[in-house]
Amino acid sequence: MAGRTRFSDLHDDLVAAVLARLPLRQVARARLVCRRWRALTADHSFLRITASRRTAAGFFVNDHLSVRTDYVPFPLDCSTAAEDGPSPDLSFIPSAALPGDPPRGGIGDVHVSGSCNGLLLLWCPIHRPAGHYACNPLTRELARIPVVEGLHSLNLAFDPSVSPHYRVVAFGHVSDIHVYSSETRCWGAAVHHDRSLFSGLRSVHGVFWNGSMVWTVGHSLVQFVLEGGHLKTIPMPPKRKKGWFCAYIGVSDRHLQMIGYTKEEKLTACFEILEMQRGRSEWSHLYRVDLGRVKELHPEIQWPTWDSRSEEHKVTGYLALSPVCLVRGTGEAGKHGVLIFSIPGKIMLYDMKDQRISVVGEVRSSVRELHSLCHFEHPWYYFYAYSPSLFTV
């Protein structure tokens, strides 16, 4: 009809604005329509806009022996990424799908060892060639990370608001840190450090925050700043009680979150969640969590002390419950977030808004996993939050 404007006649900015409102899985399909749409949706500014509107869709969880990895989606009402469709599919990787297994993320001989802003870091022992890979499950892209002998404990670092390129941080033989760049496709010069800084390293799984990798080391946090390659410590919360320890660190909405408590405080299942905002150096209160009702629903998580296990009135000596993932609420105050925590065999959710507690997944054990380990909860460093994106590897 004369005088009507066709969609193809619209300016690029308007077309991009329309495409940005689609679920990411639909955007990936729209890329196949024409070269113009592919170019518009591959532009870094477009990718940043679509990524900024989405929270974590779920998380990958490893078993205690790192034999299998499963994917657990968040409930539909807890994630803006739920509209992007089914769970991430890794079956396009030859070793990710075993005969008889459904095509779902993590099944088979693919081990998820990192996740950052829509990209995954994988260890594929059977894939040819075997090794470490960066992966985007949504775009079905895979890029090999050439790891030289002696490097281990790889962590993924990716901030799309700063650069379209990701980096991989690894420990060396003794006292050095190495950084791989997807821009140069090679490893940079080793950064040497004082070995005492990492004395008491609790987990080689670090979190990427504010341009840095952060690890829990004893009763402190160590921060490796990628730009400049220097190490420093992050101050811990003041006025900590004797016996206090850091039980969780994570990143949500560009803020660093921490959960810590004493053994006695953990037994009550009541604790505070603290956070450090980007560019700040002090901790502030975010949430107060009371999971006491979990003890009523699942009394088996209260383990008696050794000397009272056969007594009528048992004394609780350990609470098999661990925080594993925090999704911060929107806005500056971060209200109405959710906490994911694990108990033996289950992954559960606590909603800050209405104090609702629900089961979001079951933890399955591999055939090779020791029977005794199945009775323990999974710690936070076995979990990798995942948020879909269209960034390339």
N, C-alpha and C positions, 0 to 999 in steps of 0.2 A: 504494500500500500504506500502510495506517495506520501512523503513527509514523515514517515516513521523511521526512527533510528534503530538500526540493527545493533545487536550486542557487539558484533565485530567492529562497529564504527566507534565504539566508546574509547576514550583515552586510556592509556595503559594504567594510570593511577586508579581509575574507576574499575577497570577489569580486575586489577589486583585486589582492590578492596572487597569486591564480590567473592573472589576465590578464597580470600582469607577467612571468610565466614563459614566455609565448608569444613566438615570434619577432615582431619589430616589424611585419613585413608582415601577419602574422595578427592582430595587435592592430588594425592599421588596418582590416581587414575586420570585426573584432568590433565596431568602433564603429558599424557599420551595423545591428547586431542590434536594439538598443533604445536609448532615450534614456538609460537608467540607465548602460549600459555606455559610451556616448559621454561622458557626464559624468564617469564615473570615470576613463576613459583620457585625458581632456583636462585633468584636474587637474594642476597644475604639480608637485606632490610625486610623483605617479605618473610623470610624464615624466622627472623627475630620476633616479628609481630605475632606470628602464629604460635611460636614457642612460649612467649610471655603470657599467653592467655590460658595455659594449661598447667595443672598440678600433676603430681605423680598419679599414674593410672594403676599401679600395683608394684610388686617387687618380686625379684628372684631370690630364692632361698636355697642355700646349699645344706647338705646333710653334714653330720659331724666329721665324716671322713672325706668330704669333698668328692664323693663318688657320683652323686646325682644332683641336679639342679632342677627345681620346680618353679613355676610361676604362679603367683597368687594375686588375683585382681582385687582392687579395692571395691567395696560396695558402690553401686551406681550413684548413690546420693552423696558420696564422699569425694568424688573426683570429677573435675571438669574435662578429663580426658576420656571418660567413659563413652562418650559419643563416637570415639574413634574406632569402635568395633571390638572384635574379639581379641584374645590374648596375643601378644607378639609371637610370631611364627618363625622358628629357626630351622624348619624342615628343609629350607633351600640349601642348607649346609649339609653335605653328604653324610657326615657322621652324626647329625643331630636327630635323625629319626631311625629308630630300631624297628625291625619287622614286628608288626602287630601293635605298635604304639601309636596313639593318636598324634597328629601333627600339632604339638604344643611346645611352647618355649622351654628349653632346658632338658628335654627328654633325650636320652642317648648319651653319646660320648662327647658332649660339648659342655664345658664348665664355665659358668659366668663368674668372672673374677673382678669385674668393675662395671660401674654404670655412672654416666655423667651427662645430664642434659640431652637425653635422647639417644646417646651412643652407648654401646656395650663394649667391654673388653672381654674377650673369650680366650680360653685355653682349649685347643682342639688336638688331643693326642693322636687321634686316628685320621683326621683330615689330611689330605696330601697337598702340600707338605704339612707335617705336624708342626704346631707352634701356637703363638699368640696372634690374635686377630682383633682388629677394630671392626665393629659391625653396627649397621642400622637395620633393625628388623623390619621397619616399616617400608623402607625403600629397597630392602633385600640386597644391600651392598656389604661387601666384605673386603677388608684390606689387611694384608699380612704385616705384622710388626716384626722386623728382623732382629731378634734378640741374640746378642753375642754371648759367648760363654762367660759364665760368672755372674751375669745379671739375674736377679730374682725379685720376687715380691713386687710385681708391677701394679701401678695405680694409674687411673685415667683422669686427666685434667682437661676440661673443655668449658670455656666461657664464651658462648656465641655472641654476647653483647660486646665483647672485646675483639674477637677474631674468629673467622670461620675455620681456623685450624686447631686441632686438638694436640695435646702432648701426653706422653706416657712417662711416668716417673718410676725409676727402679733403683733398688739398692745394689751395690757392687760387692766385691769380695770382702773388704774389711771396713773401711771408713770412707766410702765415697757414694755419691748419689749421681745417677745418670738420667738425662732427659732426652726423650725422642720427640721429634717434631714431625707432624704430618705435612708441614709445608716443605721441609727439606728432605723428608723421607730418610733421615739418618739420625744417629745419636750425637749429641753434643759432647763437649769435653767434660770429664768427670769433675764433680764438685766435692772436694774433700771436707771432712768435718771431724769434730772431736767425738770420738767413740762414746765418751761418757754421756753425751746428750741423749743417746738412745739406750742407755742402760735401764733395763726394766721395761722395754717395749712390750706393751700388752697385746698388740695386734699389728701385723704388717698392713692391714687394711686401713688406709687413711681416707680422709674425706677432703674434697676440694672446696675451698672457701676463700673468697677474696683474693684470687690469684695465687693461692698457696695450697700445698698439701699439708694436712694437719693429722698428727698421730697422737695417740695416748701413750705416754711413757711414765710408768710409775704413778706418781701423784702430780703430774704436770702434762701440759700439751706442748708438743714441738711443732713449729711451723716452718716449712720450707717455701720461701718466696721464689717463684719461678723466674720472675724478672729480676735478674741480678744474681740469682742462685745463692742466696744466703739463708742461714738458719737463725731462728730466734724462738724464744719461748713465749707462750701466751699466758698471761697471769691467770691463776685459778681464783675461784670465788673466795672472798675474804671470810674470816670468822668460821672456818670449817671445824667441825667437831673432830675429836680424836677418833681415828679409825675410818674417817670419811674416804671414799674412793669414787672415781669417775666410772659410772656404769654404762654410759652411752654418750656418744657425740654424733651429730648429724647436721645436715644443712637442709633448710626449707625456706623458700621465699627469700633466698640470698642471705639469710641470717644463720649463724652458727648456734646450735642448741646443745645443751648439756644436761644430763641427769646424773646426780651423784647422791650418795647417802651412806650412812654407817650401816653395819650389819643389823643393829637394833632397829634402825629406821626402816630398813627393807622388810623386816619381819612384820611391821605394821601395814605394809603395802600402801603407805602414804608418803609422798615425796613431792618436791618442787621441780619444775622444769625451768631452767635458766636459758637465756640467750644473749648473744653478743651481736650487735648490728654491724653491718659492713662498714669498715672504716673506724670503728670504735675499739676500745681496749678494756672496757669494763662490762661486767655481767649485770643483767637486769632480770627481774622476776617475770616469767611468762605465764605459767600455769601452776596451779596446785592440784595434784591428782590424788584421789582416794580410791584405791582398788580393793578395799576391804571386802566388798561383796564377792569378789572373785574367790576369796578363801572360803566363803560360804557355799558358793556354787561348785567349787572344786576343792574339797578339803584335802584331797590326796597331794596337793602341792605343798602342804605343810609337813615337812620331814622332822621327825622327833630326833632329839639328841641321842647319841649312842647309848648313854647310860639310862635313858628313860624309855627306850623303844619297847620294852616289855612291861612297863608300868601301866596302871590303869589311867593315871593322869600324866599324859606325855607332855614333855616340854619341847616346843618347836625350836629347832636349831637351824633350820634352813628353809627358805621359801623359794620354791622352784618357779620363779617368775622373773622375766627380764624384759625391759623395754627394748624395742628393736627398730622402730621407725616412727618419726613424728612428722605429721603434715600440718604445718602452721596455718591458722586461719587467715583470712584476707584482711587487708587494712593495716595501719601502723600498729594497732594494738594486738593484732593477730588473734582476735577472739574466735571461738568456735572451731578450734582445730581438732584433730583426732590423733590419738596415740595408738600405735600398734605394739602389742607385746606378745610374748610367747610363754606358754607353759608346756610341760611335756606332752607332745603329740598334737598340740593345737596352736593356732595363731589367732589372736583375739584383738578386738578393737574397743577402745574407750572413746566415746564422743564427749568432748568438753562442753558442748552446748546443753545436752540433756542428761549427761552422766550415763548414757546407755552403754551397756556392755554386750558384745555379740561375738560369735565365732565367725571368722572370715575364711578360715582354711584349716586343713589338716596337714600335719607334717608326716610325710611317708618316709620310711627308712629303707635304705638300700639293702640288698641281700648281704653285702659284705660288712654292713655296719654292725658294730658290736652290740649285742643285746643290751648290755648295761647302759650304753650311751643313749638308748631310746627313752630312758626314764628322765633325762635331763632336758631342760628347756634350751632353746637355741639363743646364743648371745647376738648382739646387734651386728657384729662384724661378719655374720653369716648371711646378712640380708643386703640386697642392692635395690634401692628404689628405682623405678623406671618410669619415665615420662616420654611418650612418643614424640618424635620430631622428624623433620624432613632434611636435616643437615646431612651432608655427604661425608663419606670417609675417604 
